[in-house]
Amino acid sequence: MITVHHLSFSRSTRILWLLEELGQRYDLVKYPRDENFRAPAALQKVHPLGKAPVIQDGDLVLGESAVILDYINTRYGNGRFAPPLGSDAYFKHNEWLQYAESTAALPIMVTRIGAIAGGMSDGMQKFFTPLLARTFNHMTLGITGRYMMGDDLTLADIQMIYLLAVADSSGMLADQPGLTAYLGRLMERPALQKAIAIGGPMMPPKT
């Protein structure tokens, strides 16, 4: 059985969501963040990165959200949440799957950190403000139905949820009606609601 090592307020909600969509049984190990909002040292005993998500399945230990989602969907979901292997849509889907934690994550996370720290320098604002706008525009144009790849939920949508939650909690989606509506549709998924009930919210409460 899969064991999910889940850190509070983290990306590992994605993994719980997929498992709940599949109705797949799993063991859950929860880790609270420390006083500095970092992952506890105990996670380093599971994976050298000391971060979440991490899964264990027999002797296999995997980190990185996209890899874990692909593994679970392939091994336990019969490819249900991805287009047919080798199709053009499959590779387009993989582009979105990787985009979330590569190109898109940088401007979103830097903007959030800047807001927490009391603002960014003028130089950083000049660089990241237009980059964030282009990122949101690209994501909005990618929504081709209810979800990223049309009207069927895919791994790409599950991968997007954490970054959208970060952006929303930081006020970045205030002028992004398309992404706000998309986030709302994702949050309506009963499996995501169950994942949050089990693992806790993706974002800490606002203070």
Secondary structure, DSSP 8 states (H G I E B T S, - for coil): -EEEEEESSSTTHHHHHHHHHHT--EEEEEE---TTS---GGGGGT-TT--S-EEEETTEEEESHHHHHHHHHHHTSTTTTS--TTSHHHHHHHHHHHHTTTTTHHHHHHHHHHHHTT---HHHHHHHHHHHHHHHHHHHHH--SSBTTBSS--HHHHHHHHHHHHHHHTTTTTT-HHHHHHHHHHHT-HHHHHHHHHH--SS----
